[in-house]
Amino acid sequence: MSGQSNKGTAVVTGASAGIGAVYADRLAGQGYDLVLVARRADRLEDLAEKLRNAYDRKVSVISADLANDNDLRRVEQAISADDSVTLLVNNAGLGGAQVVATADADVAERMIKVNVVALTRLTRAVLPGLIARNRGAIVNIASVLAYDTSFGGIYSGTKAYVVNFTEALQREVADTQVKVQVVLPGATRTDFWEIAGSDIDSVPQEIVMSADNLVDAALVGLARGEAVTVPGLADPAKLDTFLGARQVFFGSLHANKPAARYAA
Ligand SMILES: NC(=O)c1ccc[n+]([C@@H]2O[C@H](COP(=O)([O-])OP(=O)(O)OC[C@H]3O[C@@H](n4cnc5c(N)ncnc54)[C@H](OP(=O)(O)O)[C@@H]3O)[C@@H](O)[C@H]2O)c1
């Protein structure tokens, strides 16, 4: 039987594979109890059993399709009612390099539902409890493709949403002890690529990270209270420069009349 965790419970979506499965392992190792969410119940159950045995933690499983409204609400209800929740890792996601003119509209919608809608609703489900208890964290998994549209606008658009949404969330909780982190993985060796119809072996291997390294780095960032974690970025000054330039740019976007070049 597991002992009571001081760390509370971490909810990890997309825990049946890849990055989410590594998060589940590392967080159990850090002393969190777990709620694992994904569609493939058999994989979740296998992982849960392995983690219970390895770390003596409480691990429960919710099999749910986060693109399905009823399933999503079921997860929301379960995690919003659980006062032990201290961490939500919004990791479940799917990708693809579809261009809009030829994309399967239903696939695109599923991508938006999982990457954007579920992430938003699950955040909404746990945030009031975290704020009320003044503890805990939300980790949202975006992608470096939030800043690059060359692989198609649908996936990139969903991840740009995750970045902006999370940044605004950081402002919301700034006066609390609640932490909010956005993680931007680059190419990471998981099933994601094959599911998206791409081949990770076609990517230069010097830019492909393992899921183990990615998650370990992201957790170091979280422990340090980092708001934006880009595990593959060697020089953090580049992120500061980028974000600073964006602020300067934004500061120049407002005027009470159109710029002279738009004179009719
Ligand atoms: N791998 C990369 O190169 C890379 C790069 C940047 C960002 N990311 C992001 O990292 C996150 C994790 O990706 P990964 O690389 O670990 O991919 P993965 O190995 O394919 O794992 C994706 C996880 O999401 C779950 N999932 C997918 N659709 C779902 C749905 N409708 N409902 C519930 N769960 C669903 C999957 O579980 P089930 O199939 O069992 O439902 C699986 O556990 C994603 O948000 C992805 O966008 C990945």
The ligand as a MOL file (V3000), in Angstrom:
LIG
                    3D

  0  0  0     0  0            999 V3000
M  V30 BEGIN CTAB
M  V30 COUNTS 48 52 0 0 0
M  V30 BEGIN ATOM
M  V30 1 N 7.7780 14.0830 -30.2540 0
M  V30 2 C 8.0950 15.3050 -30.6750 0
M  V30 3 O 8.9830 15.5080 -31.5460 0
M  V30 4 C 7.4020 16.4900 -30.0610 0
M  V30 5 C 7.9440 17.7690 -30.3350 0
M  V30 6 C 7.3220 18.8830 -29.7960 0
M  V30 7 C 6.2120 18.7350 -28.9940 0
M  V30 8 N 5.7070 17.4820 -28.7490 0 CHG=1
M  V30 9 C 4.4970 17.3990 -27.9170 0
M  V30 10 O 4.7210 16.5160 -26.8460 0
M  V30 11 C 3.4740 15.9580 -26.4230 0
M  V30 12 C 3.6310 14.4640 -26.2600 0
M  V30 13 O 3.9510 13.9010 -27.5020 0
M  V30 14 P 4.8260 12.5830 -27.6710 0
M  V30 15 O 5.9720 12.9290 -28.5420 0
M  V30 16 O 5.0630 11.9330 -26.3840 0 CHG=-1
M  V30 17 O 3.8020 11.7350 -28.5680 0
M  V30 18 P 3.2490 10.2400 -28.4540 0
M  V30 19 O 4.3560 9.3130 -28.1020 0
M  V30 20 O 2.4690 10.0130 -29.6970 0
M  V30 21 O 2.2640 10.3450 -27.2110 0
M  V30 22 C 1.0840 11.1140 -27.2870 0
M  V30 23 C 0.2480 10.8300 -26.0710 0
M  V30 24 O -0.9710 11.5890 -26.1980 0
M  V30 25 C -2.0660 10.7180 -26.0440 0
M  V30 26 N -3.1910 11.1290 -26.8640 0
M  V30 27 C -3.2080 11.3680 -28.1980 0
M  V30 28 N -4.4580 11.6250 -28.6050 0
M  V30 29 C -5.2480 11.5400 -27.4960 0
M  V30 30 C -6.6350 11.6760 -27.2670 0
M  V30 31 N -7.4980 11.9270 -28.2700 0
M  V30 32 N -7.1100 11.5210 -26.0150 0
M  V30 33 C -6.2680 11.2210 -24.9990 0
M  V30 34 N -4.9340 11.0870 -25.1500 0
M  V30 35 C -4.4440 11.2270 -26.3890 0
M  V30 36 C -1.5590 9.3470 -26.4840 0
M  V30 37 O -2.2790 8.3110 -25.8270 0
M  V30 38 P -3.3810 7.3440 -26.4860 0
M  V30 39 O -2.9790 7.1160 -27.9160 0
M  V30 40 O -3.3180 6.1170 -25.6330 0
M  V30 41 O -4.6610 8.0970 -26.3360 0
M  V30 42 C -0.1210 9.3730 -25.9600 0
M  V30 43 O -0.0940 8.9640 -24.6130 0
M  V30 44 C 2.4470 16.3860 -27.4630 0
M  V30 45 O 1.6840 17.4530 -26.9590 0
M  V30 46 C 3.2930 16.8460 -28.6380 0
M  V30 47 O 2.6340 17.8390 -29.4060 0
M  V30 48 C 6.2840 16.3720 -29.2600 0
M  V30 END ATOM
M  V30 BEGIN BOND
M  V30 1 1 1 2
M  V30 2 2 2 3
M  V30 3 1 2 4
M  V30 4 1 4 5
M  V30 5 2 4 48
M  V30 6 2 5 6
M  V30 7 1 6 7
M  V30 8 2 7 8
M  V30 9 1 8 9
M  V30 10 1 8 48
M  V30 11 1 9 10
M  V30 12 1 9 46
M  V30 13 1 10 11
M  V30 14 1 11 12
M  V30 15 1 11 44
M  V30 16 1 12 13
M  V30 17 1 13 14
M  V30 18 2 14 15
M  V30 19 1 14 16
M  V30 20 1 14 17
M  V30 21 1 17 18
M  V30 22 2 18 19
M  V30 23 1 18 20
M  V30 24 1 18 21
M  V30 25 1 21 22
M  V30 26 1 22 23
M  V30 27 1 23 24
M  V30 28 1 23 42
M  V30 29 1 24 25
M  V30 30 1 25 26
M  V30 31 1 25 36
M  V30 32 1 26 27
M  V30 33 1 26 35
M  V30 34 2 27 28
M  V30 35 1 28 29
M  V30 36 1 29 30
M  V30 37 2 29 35
M  V30 38 1 30 31
M  V30 39 2 30 32
M  V30 40 1 32 33
M  V30 41 2 33 34
M  V30 42 1 34 35
M  V30 43 1 36 37
M  V30 44 1 36 42
M  V30 45 1 37 38
M  V30 46 2 38 39
M  V30 47 1 38 40
M  V30 48 1 38 41
M  V30 49 1 42 43
M  V30 50 1 44 45
M  V30 51 1 44 46
M  V30 52 1 46 47
M  V30 END BOND
M  V30 END CTAB
M  END
